[in-house]
Amino acid sequence: MINSSLLRFQLRSKRRSIIYFTIGMFLWGFMITALYPAVSDVEAFSEYWTQFPDTLKNLFGGHDINILKPEGYITLEYYQLFLPIILAAFALGFAAFCVVKARENGTMEILLTHPIERWKYALTSFFSMSIGLAILSVVGIGSVMLTSVIFGIDITYLGQLKLIVMVYAFILTLGGIGLFASCSLNKSGQVYAVGITVLAVSYLVNFLSNNWSFFKAIDHAFLYHYFDPFGVMTEAGFQWTSLIYYVALIVLFVFLSAYTLQRRDIAI
């Protein structure tokens, strides 16, 4: 089902992007985490957060987050918004590269002259992207774990491992949506527009649902409702409902990607 030659070609073509993102995410995670010992000792820091209205707190992940805990601080400063944005940039770029850009520069037509079916091309593209996202998810959260050891920050390492799984599932879902857009549309900008819109609307609806009950019902249909970094790190057990939701969407959009590419005309 997976074409190993295509898999190697795509990963080799994106190796610089993977390396650059890896270095950037490691440094960003290190910097954010290393600042915690300094800011946690500043009394004004906690007072500053308590003075925020609940509506504004919900914009950054929820008013029930304890910013005095390392998990709360890292959630607000990194996990809730910045980490998904960074990973989304990579996922959408990879999705666009695999299909739309390959069509634009004629690479896909050359690749499809070899004995590979279009649905296998889409499936292999998804697995290529999933490998890249797995590396970045581990590095993005692994940098926090490593920095916590260096600076003696009391953080739940089991919680970080659980979060790796959840972040990976969350962003892989967005990557699947991006791949479907790449198989369906004609321009790279359109793929980015779809992915950014999905992420932004999901975040906005989740924010509104925390403030107005009208949005609570529809919030269950969006990605961010099931993404709770602070809860994943601090609560016992695992958020299986969220994982099942993400896996179901991944399967759906991978199927739609393969089906769409199989049926469409790839000529420019």
Residue pairs with C-beta under 8 A, 6 or more apart in sequence:
1 120
1 123
2 120
2 123
2 124
2 127
3 116
3 120
3 121
3 124
5 114
6 111
6 116
6 121
6 124
6 125
6 128
7 124
7 127
7 128
7 131
9 111
10 97
10 98
10 124
10 125
10 128
11 18
11 128
11 131
11 132
13 97
14 94
14 97
14 128
14 132
17 90
17 93
17 94
17 132
18 90
18 132
18 135
18 136
21 86
21 90
21 136
22 135
22 136
22 139
24 86
25 83
25 86
25 136
25 139
25 140
25 143
26 139
26 140
26 142
26 143
27 143
28 78
28 82
28 86
28 143
29 78
29 139
29 140
29 141
29 142
29 143
29 144
29 147
30 143
30 146
30 147
32 74
32 77
32 78
32 144
33 74
33 78
33 143
33 144
33 147
33 148
33 151
33 153
34 147
34 150
34 151
35 77
36 70
36 73
36 74
36 151
36 153
37 151
37 152
37 153
39 45
39 73
40 68
40 70
40 73
45 67
46 67
46 68
49 57
49 67
52 63
54 63
54 211
55 211
57 63
57 65
58 207
58 210
58 211
59 207
60 76
60 80
60 81
61 75
61 76
61 80
61 81
61 229
61 230
62 210
62 230
63 210
65 72
65 75
65 76
65 230
66 72
67 73
67 76
69 234
70 148
70 153
70 154
70 155
71 155
71 156
71 159
71 229
71 230
71 233
71 234
72 230
74 144
74 155
75 229
75 230
75 233
78 144
79 163
79 167
79 229
79 230
80 229
80 230
81 203
83 140
83 141
83 167
84 167
84 170
84 171
84 174
84 199
84 227
85 199
86 136
86 140
87 133
87 136
87 137
87 140
87 167
87 171
88 171
88 174
88 195
88 196
88 199
90 132
90 133
90 136
91 129
91 133
91 171
91 172
91 174
91 175
91 178
91 195
92 174
92 175
92 178
92 191
92 192
92 195
92 196
93 192
94 128
94 129
94 132
94 133
94 175
94 178
95 125
95 129
95 175
95 178
95 179
95 181
95 182
95 191
95 195
96 178
96 182
96 188
96 191
96 192
98 125
98 128
98 129
98 179
98 182
99 108
99 122
99 125
99 179
99 182
99 183
99 261
100 182
100 185
100 186
100 187
100 188
100 190
100 191
101 107
101 188
102 108
102 111
103 109
103 186
103 266
103 268
104 188
104 268
106 268
108 121
108 266
109 266
109 267
111 121
112 118
112 121
112 266
116 124
117 262
118 258
118 261
118 262
118 266
119 258
119 259
119 261
119 262
120 258
121 261
122 179
122 183
122 254
122 257
122 258
122 260
122 261
122 262
123 254
123 258
125 179
125 257
126 175
126 176
126 179
126 254
126 257
129 172
129 175
129 179
130 172
130 175
133 168
133 171
133 172
133 175
134 168
137 164
137 167
137 168
137 171
138 164
140 167
141 160
141 163
141 164
141 167
142 164
144 155
144 160
145 155
145 157
145 160
147 153
148 154
148 155
148 157
155 233
156 233
156 234
159 232
159 233
159 234
160 233
162 232
162 233
162 238
163 229
163 232
163 233
165 243
166 227
166 229
166 232
166 239
166 242
166 243
167 229
169 242
169 243
169 246
169 247
169 250
170 223
170 226
170 227
170 246
172 246
172 250
173 223
173 246
173 249
173 250
173 253
174 195
174 198
174 199
174 223
176 249
176 250
176 252
176 253
176 254
176 257
177 194
177 195
177 198
177 249
177 253
178 191
178 194
178 195
179 253
179 254
179 257
180 253
180 256
180 257
180 260
181 190
181 191
181 194
181 195
182 191
182 257
183 256
183 257
183 258
183 260
183 261
183 264
184 260
184 264
185 191
185 194
198 223
199 223
201 222
202 222
202 223
202 224
202 225
203 224
205 215
205 218
205 219
205 222
205 224
205 225
206 219
206 222
206 224
206 225
208 214
208 215
208 219
209 215
209 216
209 218
209 219
209 225
219 225
223 246
226 239
226 241
226 242
226 245
226 246
227 242
228 239
228 242
231 239
232 238
232 239
